[in-house]
Amino acid sequence: MTTWTIRQLADEYAVTLRTLRHYEDLGLLHPVRAGTVREYHQRDRIRLELILRGKRVGFSLDEIAVIVNMYDEPPGEAGQLEYLIEQCDVRRQHLEAQRRDIDATLDDLAAIEARCREDLVRL
């Protein structure tokens, strides 16, 4: 069985040792302790990939914890996937609202700039 040290995982996924320890403290990762050494197994690597992917798309660590921990609890993988689909939809709606807000702000800035340029020409 292949295992990885905390340093190997940190280097491979470009995260800090502190980050991995934090995920462990939150119960997201479960390395085996061999003395003072942490041994991470394939399950931890998969969970770390899911955590990092979840963060990349904007989920909070609390939301990620719910999602990854559902795999081991009823209703299991099917429930996990259904919940994740729902959460993706919620996240998408939030991002689309942000996009509309950004577009409106950009339009406002363009209008302000145009008025300022007109005023500058008049001066």
HELIX and SHEET records of a PDB file:
HELIX    1   1 ILE A    6  TYR A   13  1                                   8    
HELIX    2   2 LEU A   17  ASP A   25  1                                   9    
HELIX    3   3 GLN A   42  ARG A   56  1                                  15    
HELIX    4   4 LEU A   61  MET A   70  1                                  10    
HELIX    5   5 GLY A   76  ARG A  122  1                                  47    
SHEET    1   A 2 VAL A  32  ALA A  34  0                                        
SHEET    2   A 2 VAL A  37  GLU A  39 -1                                        
END                                                                             
